[in-house]
């Protein structure tokens, strides 16, 4: 019996050992498989991108909105494809590109997602959506991309693109990740925090086939996305569209302002470009092409280009002379043509006639009286004192400043001071004869089209202005109006000069801009250009009483101010006030753009 018990015990011990050994063998052989299964049931953190804020015009017409695009990610450990050719065709990539993308992803992580394909548009996505089940380990995520209904206002709106390494490193909020979009210029950049919204995310479970099998922790750890804030601009999109149409085929810019508020009604730079070119996966190629364009379509001439103001500046010289009592309304003097080149005839002139005829020699004498007032017997010191006073007056009109316009990069222009001439000629080594070209708005004096539109608004308001502004509301909350800035010159002097501006349009150099239905007050400039044909300039406003629009235009290499710039400005004013164009002949003239060869 004892032998039987011993045998039974040995058999039981053997069976237990076999069971343990078989279990160990099973675990050893299939351990990697279990590990793989556990890895394949993964949790992915999927970003949910907010819809960027919509941008609309003053009449609530949408200018910028969003369209859906899709980013695709790959997890190398899960990547399985039966038909490689089908994958290559679906994403329009080569076999070499696929291998490279896979190797890059593996170097990052075989278990974590890496970008595979960026910003597929909605139509392409729809065409391959039914095939995605065949591409194991490839996942997609929707991503809103900017869409522009009309190709207008690109220079001020700016553009959005992928965040760069420098911006990513300087992001103290840790909001952005590689591949995120960010405003790069213009309104898109200035109001980035308002427009971008706040990203959300979902934690999702995926099985071995890359199929979503639900939310992690029932979605309790997810974060809800918050869309960006909408922005309302002061721009009239229909007027903007018309201005850009008039500028087609030309080089220059137009800025129109509502004088009573400083709100920008239109701001255009030409040549321009379709802002949709800088949205989507072809951004880099299109941006490079625009940069290479010798006509510089990306360059915002309305805000950045600087020009001499030319004869338009004679209005400001007139106001300084009147305020300092160097001239009176009824004073007449004889003007010969001995001092400076002139198209105005020799004869007797009062100030009004000098403005209408744009007499260079009259304003040569007036500027000499402004600079040399005999406050010092030394003519060099006297010139310095006079220029210091003159510069203060000029800067009161916002010249030499950015007008606190922070929506985009803005040039300040240049108002020369004694310090500038001291550095150029030496202290007490320059006088009026060195700077007399300033008398007719030439020489070192430089202005921007925005500054000149603001100057036109000052004339319309008879002596005050609001800094130009373009954003009216953010998420229906009104932006505070800028403070009124008063010019320390008697209002009656403005009235006198405005009367002369009316006559410039009625019978002077801007007579092509005349309309029997509207009183337009203005002044032209034929801006000297040493590198080719002169530039055509104009400022004006309308109506004369209770003005609704002030405008400035610079059209490069187009000759006389009374042709291109005055004609374009007149049409823009007519379009804004009446909503239509009656003077079709003038519109045809502008669209044809033959300004140089035509004779008056």
QUITAUR-V176488 format. One record per residue. N is the residue number from 1. RES is the residue in three letters. SS is DSSP state (h for helix, s for strand, l for the rest). NEAR is the number of other ideal C-beta (glycine too) atoms within 12 Angstrom. D_LAST is the distance of its C-alpha to the last C-alpha in Angstrom with 2 decimals. Layout:
n	res	ss	near	d_last
N	RES	SS	NEAR	D_LAST
N	RES	SS	NEAR	D_LAST
This chain:
n	res	ss	near	d_last
1	UNK	l	7	137.74
2	UNK	h	8	136.38
3	UNK	h	9	135.17
4	UNK	h	10	133.32
5	UNK	h	11	131.62
6	UNK	h	12	130.57
7	UNK	h	13	129.10
8	UNK	h	14	127.18
9	UNK	h	14	125.76
10	UNK	h	14	124.69
11	UNK	h	14	122.99
12	UNK	h	14	121.10
13	UNK	h	14	120.05
14	UNK	h	14	118.82
15	UNK	h	14	116.84
16	UNK	h	14	115.17
17	UNK	h	14	114.33
18	UNK	h	14	112.85
19	UNK	h	14	110.71
20	UNK	h	14	109.42
21	UNK	h	14	108.80
22	UNK	h	15	106.99
23	UNK	h	14	104.78
24	UNK	h	14	103.99
25	UNK	h	13	103.29
26	UNK	h	14	100.96
27	UNK	h	15	99.05
28	UNK	h	13	98.82
29	UNK	h	12	97.57
30	UNK	h	15	95.14
31	UNK	h	14	93.94
32	UNK	h	12	90.62
33	UNK	h	15	90.06
34	UNK	h	15	90.60
35	UNK	h	14	88.27
36	UNK	h	17	85.59
37	UNK	h	16	86.10
38	UNK	h	16	85.80
39	UNK	h	23	82.59
40	UNK	h	28	81.06
41	UNK	l	25	81.43
42	UNK	s	32	78.78
43	UNK	s	27	76.87
44	UNK	s	32	73.12
45	UNK	s	25	70.85
46	UNK	s	30	67.72
47	UNK	s	32	64.63
48	UNK	s	25	62.85
49	UNK	l	34	59.21
50	UNK	l	28	57.61
51	UNK	l	30	54.50
52	UNK	l	41	51.68
53	UNK	l	38	50.10
54	UNK	l	33	47.39
55	UNK	s	48	43.94
56	UNK	s	30	42.12
57	UNK	l	35	39.07
58	UNK	l	29	39.12
59	UNK	l	19	39.81
60	UNK	l	19	42.67
61	UNK	l	24	40.87
62	UNK	s	22	42.45
63	UNK	s	38	40.20
64	UNK	s	46	42.95
65	UNK	s	28	46.44
66	UNK	s	32	49.20
67	UNK	s	26	50.52
68	UNK	s	25	54.04
69	UNK	s	30	54.73
70	UNK	s	34	58.13
71	UNK	s	35	59.66
72	UNK	s	37	62.81
73	UNK	s	33	65.71
74	UNK	s	39	68.69
75	UNK	l	34	72.26
76	UNK	h	28	73.83
77	UNK	h	29	77.45
78	UNK	h	33	76.72
79	UNK	l	34	74.43
80	UNK	s	22	75.83
81	UNK	s	25	73.99
82	UNK	l	13	75.69
83	UNK	l	15	72.73
84	UNK	h	20	70.61
85	UNK	h	16	68.27
86	UNK	h	18	67.49
87	UNK	h	33	66.62
88	UNK	h	22	64.34
89	UNK	h	19	62.46
90	UNK	h	30	62.18
91	UNK	h	32	60.48
92	UNK	l	16	58.68
93	UNK	l	23	60.40
94	UNK	l	15	62.49
95	UNK	h	16	66.20
96	UNK	h	11	65.51
97	UNK	h	17	63.18
98	UNK	h	29	65.91
99	UNK	h	18	68.53
100	UNK	h	17	66.32
101	UNK	h	29	65.57
102	UNK	h	29	69.30
103	UNK	h	17	70.31
104	UNK	h	18	67.86
105	UNK	h	29	69.23
106	UNK	h	20	72.82
107	UNK	h	13	72.21
108	UNK	h	21	71.08
109	UNK	l	18	73.89
110	UNK	l	23	75.68
111	UNK	l	25	76.33
112	UNK	l	23	73.05
113	UNK	l	33	69.74
114	UNK	s	31	66.93
115	UNK	s	29	63.38
116	UNK	s	35	63.27
117	UNK	s	35	59.88
118	UNK	s	30	56.97
119	UNK	s	34	54.64
120	UNK	s	32	55.42
121	UNK	s	26	53.18
122	UNK	h	22	54.80
123	UNK	h	13	54.50
124	UNK	h	23	56.14
125	UNK	h	26	58.79
126	UNK	h	15	59.64
127	UNK	h	17	60.14
128	UNK	h	27	62.74
129	UNK	h	18	64.33
130	UNK	h	12	67.34
131	UNK	h	23	68.05
132	UNK	h	29	68.21
133	UNK	h	22	71.96
134	UNK	h	23	72.60
135	UNK	s	35	71.11
136	UNK	s	25	73.80
137	UNK	l	37	72.82
138	UNK	s	39	69.09
139	UNK	s	34	67.79
140	UNK	s	34	64.42
141	UNK	s	32	62.79
142	UNK	s	27	59.75
143	UNK	s	39	56.83
144	UNK	s	36	53.70
145	UNK	s	34	50.37
146	UNK	s	42	46.89
147	UNK	s	28	44.79
148	UNK	s	32	41.18
149	UNK	l	24	40.39
150	UNK	l	27	36.63
151	UNK	l	27	35.06
152	UNK	l	38	33.40
153	UNK	l	45	33.77
154	UNK	h	41	35.66
155	UNK	h	45	34.83
156	UNK	h	48	36.27
157	UNK	h	48	39.08
158	UNK	l	35	40.33
159	UNK	l	39	42.95
160	UNK	s	41	46.71
161	UNK	s	31	48.87
162	UNK	s	30	52.44
163	UNK	l	24	53.77
164	UNK	l	18	54.19
165	UNK	h	11	57.32
166	UNK	h	11	56.03
167	UNK	h	23	55.12
168	UNK	h	19	58.40
169	UNK	h	12	60.41
170	UNK	l	14	58.74
171	UNK	l	20	59.35
172	UNK	l	9	61.98
173	UNK	l	15	62.36
174	UNK	l	11	63.47
175	UNK	l	21	61.43
176	UNK	l	28	59.69
177	UNK	l	21	61.29
178	UNK	l	20	60.10
179	UNK	l	26	57.81
180	UNK	l	30	56.63
181	UNK	s	43	52.95
182	UNK	s	32	51.21
183	UNK	s	35	47.74
184	UNK	l	29	46.03
185	UNK	l	29	42.77
186	UNK	h	39	40.75
187	UNK	h	42	42.40
188	UNK	h	38	44.92
189	UNK	h	27	46.21
190	UNK	h	26	45.98
191	UNK	l	37	47.82
192	UNK	h	31	50.09
193	UNK	h	22	53.31
194	UNK	h	30	52.14
195	UNK	h	37	50.65
196	UNK	h	34	53.35
197	UNK	l	29	56.37
198	UNK	s	25	59.91
199	UNK	l	32	61.45
200	UNK	s	23	64.66
201	UNK	s	24	67.30
202	UNK	s	29	70.19
203	UNK	s	24	73.39
204	UNK	s	29	74.22
205	UNK	s	23	77.23
206	UNK	s	32	76.88
207	UNK	l	21	79.76
208	UNK	l	22	80.47
209	UNK	l	22	78.08
210	UNK	l	32	75.17
211	UNK	l	22	75.50
212	UNK	s	22	75.05
213	UNK	s	17	78.44
214	UNK	s	17	77.43
215	UNK	s	20	76.51
216	UNK	h	22	78.35
217	UNK	h	13	80.51
218	UNK	h	12	79.28
219	UNK	h	17	75.83
220	UNK	l	10	77.16
221	UNK	l	16	75.48
222	UNK	l	21	72.03
223	UNK	s	18	69.05
224	UNK	l	15	66.69
225	UNK	l	23	62.99
226	UNK	s	19	60.57
227	UNK	l	24	57.01
228	UNK	l	33	53.98
229	UNK	l	26	52.33
230	UNK	l	29	49.23
231	UNK	s	44	46.09
232	UNK	s	33	43.53
233	UNK	s	40	40.03
234	UNK	l	40	37.55
235	UNK	l	45	34.79
236	UNK	l	37	33.60
237	UNK	h	33	33.83
238	UNK	h	24	31.67
239	UNK	h	41	28.84
240	UNK	h	42	29.48
241	UNK	h	26	29.37
242	UNK	h	33	26.00
243	UNK	h	43	24.53
244	UNK	h	38	25.99
245	UNK	h	29	24.60
246	UNK	h	42	20.99
247	UNK	h	43	21.78
248	UNK	l	22	23.27
249	UNK	l	21	22.22
250	UNK	l	38	20.67
251	UNK	l	33	22.41
252	UNK	s	43	22.54
253	UNK	s	48	24.04
254	UNK	s	54	23.90
255	UNK	s	54	26.66
256	UNK	s	54	27.28
257	UNK	s	53	30.23
258	UNK	s	39	32.21
259	UNK	l	38	32.43
260	UNK	l	23	35.87
261	UNK	l	31	37.54
262	UNK	l	39	35.52
263	UNK	s	38	35.78
264	UNK	s	48	33.19
265	UNK	s	44	31.63
266	UNK	s	50	29.69
267	UNK	s	52	29.45
268	UNK	s	48	27.91
269	UNK	s	43	27.52
270	UNK	s	38	25.95
271	UNK	l	27	27.22
272	UNK	l	42	30.14
273	UNK	l	31	33.38
274	UNK	l	25	35.85
275	UNK	h	40	38.46
276	UNK	h	26	41.14
277	UNK	h	28	40.97
278	UNK	h	40	42.75
279	UNK	l	38	45.43
280	UNK	l	35	48.53
281	UNK	l	27	50.45
282	UNK	l	21	47.47
283	UNK	h	26	46.08
284	UNK	h	20	47.01
285	UNK	h	14	45.53
286	UNK	h	25	42.25
287	UNK	h	26	41.94
288	UNK	h	14	42.52
289	UNK	h	18	39.83
290	UNK	h	27	37.29
291	UNK	h	18	38.37
292	UNK	h	13	37.93
293	UNK	l	18	34.35
294	UNK	l	12	32.19
295	UNK	l	21	29.31
296	UNK	l	21	31.84
297	UNK	l	29	31.65
298	UNK	l	31	34.59
299	UNK	l	29	32.85
300	UNK	l	35	31.90
301	UNK	h	38	28.65
302	UNK	h	49	28.59
303	UNK	h	39	31.89
304	UNK	h	29	32.41
305	UNK	l	35	29.18
306	UNK	l	29	28.56
307	UNK	s	43	25.43
308	UNK	l	36	24.79
309	UNK	l	49	23.43
310	UNK	h	43	20.96
311	UNK	h	50	19.55
312	UNK	h	53	20.93
313	UNK	h	45	24.24
314	UNK	h	46	23.67
315	UNK	h	50	24.83
316	UNK	h	48	28.12
317	UNK	h	45	28.51
318	UNK	h	46	28.16
319	UNK	h	41	30.90
320	UNK	h	41	33.18
321	UNK	h	37	32.82
322	UNK	h	35	33.62
323	UNK	h	29	36.51
324	UNK	l	27	38.04
325	UNK	l	16	37.66
326	UNK	l	30	35.86
327	UNK	l	32	33.40
328	UNK	l	19	33.71
329	UNK	l	23	31.36
330	UNK	l	13	31.71
331	UNK	l	23	31.90
332	UNK	l	17	29.63
333	UNK	s	25	29.44
334	UNK	s	17	27.93
335	UNK	s	29	25.42
336	UNK	l	20	25.10
337	UNK	l	19	23.26
338	UNK	l	13	26.49
339	UNK	l	24	26.99
340	UNK	l	28	24.08
341	UNK	l	18	20.66
342	UNK	l	27	18.04
343	UNK	l	23	14.46
344	UNK	l	29	15.91
345	UNK	l	19	17.53
346	UNK	l	19	21.29
347	UNK	s	19	23.30
348	UNK	s	17	25.37
349	UNK	s	33	24.52
350	UNK	l	28	26.32
351	UNK	h	36	25.79
352	UNK	h	33	23.65
353	UNK	h	28	21.17
354	UNK	h	43	21.28
355	UNK	h	47	20.39
356	UNK	h	34	17.49
357	UNK	h	32	16.05
358	UNK	l	43	17.32
359	UNK	l	41	19.37
360	UNK	h	39	20.99
361	UNK	h	32	23.64
362	UNK	h	43	24.70
363	UNK	h	43	25.40
364	UNK	h	36	27.07
365	UNK	h	33	29.54
366	UNK	h	42	30.00
367	UNK	h	44	30.80
368	UNK	h	31	33.19
369	UNK	h	28	34.98
370	UNK	h	40	35.25
371	UNK	h	43	36.72
372	UNK	l	30	38.89
373	UNK	l	26	40.86
374	UNK	l	16	43.92
375	UNK	l	19	46.09
376	UNK	l	18	47.67
377	UNK	l	10	48.30
378	UNK	l	16	47.49
379	UNK	h	23	43.72
380	UNK	h	27	43.87
381	UNK	h	24	45.78
382	UNK	h	26	43.63
383	UNK	h	36	40.49
384	UNK	h	34	42.31
385	UNK	h	26	43.29
386	UNK	h	35	39.79
387	UNK	h	41	38.26
388	UNK	h	27	40.98
389	UNK	h	26	40.15
390	UNK	h	41	36.39
391	UNK	h	31	37.04
392	UNK	h	24	39.19
393	UNK	h	33	36.49
394	UNK	h	37	33.89
395	UNK	h	28	36.42
396	UNK	h	28	37.15
397	UNK	l	44	33.80
398	UNK	l	38	35.01
399	UNK	l	39	33.17
400	UNK	l	28	35.51
401	UNK	l	26	37.38
402	UNK	l	23	37.47
403	UNK	l	40	37.51
404	UNK	l	20	40.80
405	UNK	l	38	39.03
406	UNK	l	20	41.85
407	UNK	l	38	40.95
408	UNK	l	37	39.40
409	UNK	l	25	38.93
410	UNK	l	34	36.46
411	UNK	l	27	35.20
412	UNK	l	23	35.73
413	UNK	l	35	32.93
414	UNK	s	25	33.99
415	UNK	l	35	34.41
416	UNK	l	33	35.86
417	UNK	l	26	39.13
418	UNK	h	32	41.48
419	UNK	h	16	43.51
420	UNK	h	24	40.66
421	UNK	h	30	40.11
422	UNK	h	21	43.90
423	UNK	h	14	44.21
424	UNK	h	17	41.50
425	UNK	h	21	42.37
426	UNK	l	13	45.81
427	UNK	l	16	47.16
428	UNK	l	19	46.29
429	UNK	l	19	44.40
430	UNK	l	30	40.82
431	UNK	l	26	39.07
432	UNK	h	31	35.75
433	UNK	h	22	34.55
434	UNK	h	26	34.92
435	UNK	h	34	32.89
436	UNK	h	30	30.22
437	UNK	h	26	27.37
438	UNK	h	43	28.45
439	UNK	h	42	27.12
440	UNK	h	40	23.52
441	UNK	l	44	24.63
442	UNK	l	36	24.97
443	UNK	l	28	28.21
444	UNK	l	28	31.01
445	UNK	l	41	29.86
446	UNK	s	31	29.22
447	UNK	s	45	28.63
448	UNK	l	42	28.60
449	UNK	h	55	26.34
450	UNK	h	55	29.50
451	UNK	h	48	29.97
452	UNK	h	56	26.46
453	UNK	h	51	26.93
454	UNK	h	50	30.21
455	UNK	h	50	28.57
456	UNK	h	48	26.34
457	UNK	h	47	29.64
458	UNK	h	42	31.22
459	UNK	h	48	28.59
460	UNK	h	46	29.08
461	UNK	h	33	32.83
462	UNK	l	31	32.65
463	UNK	l	30	34.60
464	UNK	s	28	36.37
465	UNK	s	41	35.96
466	UNK	s	31	37.97
467	UNK	l	32	37.77
468	UNK	l	49	35.71
469	UNK	s	36	38.14
470	UNK	l	48	38.12
471	UNK	s	40	41.75
472	UNK	s	31	43.00
473	UNK	s	27	46.44
474	UNK	s	25	49.04
475	UNK	l	22	51.50
476	UNK	l	15	50.50
477	UNK	s	14	51.22
478	UNK	s	16	48.34
479	UNK	l	23	47.09
480	UNK	l	14	47.35
481	UNK	l	19	44.12
482	UNK	l	27	43.12
483	UNK	l	13	44.11
484	UNK	s	18	41.79
485	UNK	s	25	40.51
486	UNK	s	18	39.96
487	UNK	l	31	37.76
488	UNK	l	18	39.80
489	UNK	l	32	37.24
490	UNK	l	20	37.68
491	UNK	h	21	35.97
492	UNK	h	17	34.91
493	UNK	h	33	32.66
494	UNK	h	33	30.87
495	UNK	h	25	30.47
496	UNK	h	31	28.89
497	UNK	h	42	26.36
498	UNK	h	39	25.64
499	UNK	h	28	24.88
500	UNK	h	39	22.26
501	UNK	h	47	20.83
502	UNK	h	35	20.61
503	UNK	h	30	18.63
504	UNK	h	42	16.14
505	UNK	h	41	15.32
506	UNK	h	24	15.76
507	UNK	h	20	13.63
508	UNK	l	37	12.76
509	UNK	l	41	10.87
510	UNK	l	47	11.98
511	UNK	h	26	11.04
512	UNK	h	36	9.83
513	UNK	h	46	13.54
514	UNK	l	30	14.96
515	UNK	s	31	17.82
516	UNK	l	11	20.16
517	UNK	l	17	23.03
518	UNK	s	33	22.86
519	UNK	l	30	22.52
520	UNK	s	47	20.75
521	UNK	s	45	21.09
522	UNK	s	58	19.22
523	UNK	s	51	17.93
524	UNK	s	52	15.48
525	UNK	s	50	16.41
526	UNK	s	42	15.00
527	UNK	s	44	18.50
528	UNK	l	29	19.70
529	UNK	l	23	21.25
530	UNK	l	11	23.66
531	UNK	l	10	24.10
532	UNK	l	14	20.72
533	UNK	l	22	17.07
534	UNK	l	33	16.67
535	UNK	s	45	17.36
536	UNK	s	46	15.17
537	UNK	s	55	17.30
538	UNK	s	58	17.71
539	UNK	s	54	20.81
540	UNK	s	57	21.54
541	UNK	s	51	24.16
542	UNK	s	42	24.95
543	UNK	l	26	26.46
544	UNK	l	28	26.71
545	UNK	l	16	30.41
546	UNK	l	16	32.57
547	UNK	l	36	29.85
548	UNK	l	33	30.39
549	UNK	s	44	27.96
550	UNK	s	49	26.44
551	UNK	s	58	24.07
552	UNK	s	56	22.72
553	UNK	s	57	20.56
554	UNK	s	51	20.16
555	UNK	s	48	18.41
556	UNK	l	34	19.42
557	UNK	l	27	17.57
558	UNK	l	40	14.24
559	UNK	l	33	12.31
560	UNK	l	36	10.64
561	UNK	l	49	12.70
562	UNK	l	40	10.16
563	UNK	l	42	9.36
564	UNK	h	50	12.79
565	UNK	h	53	15.29
566	UNK	h	50	14.15
567	UNK	h	49	13.57
568	UNK	h	52	16.92
569	UNK	h	56	18.69
570	UNK	h	47	17.76
571	UNK	h	46	19.09
572	UNK	h	51	22.17
573	UNK	h	52	22.94
574	UNK	h	37	22.71
575	UNK	h	37	24.93
576	UNK	h	36	27.46
577	UNK	h	30	27.86
578	UNK	h	22	27.82
579	UNK	l	14	28.88
580	UNK	l	15	26.42
581	UNK	l	29	22.76
582	UNK	l	18	21.71
583	UNK	l	25	17.95
584	UNK	h	13	18.51
585	UNK	h	15	15.03
586	UNK	h	29	13.85
587	UNK	h	23	16.95
588	UNK	h	15	16.33
589	UNK	h	24	12.87
590	UNK	h	42	14.77
591	UNK	h	23	17.79
592	UNK	h	20	16.11
593	UNK	l	29	14.86
594	UNK	l	18	12.29
595	UNK	l	35	10.27
596	UNK	l	22	10.51
597	UNK	l	12	9.79
598	UNK	l	18	6.70
599	UNK	l	9	3.80
600	UNK	l	12	0.00
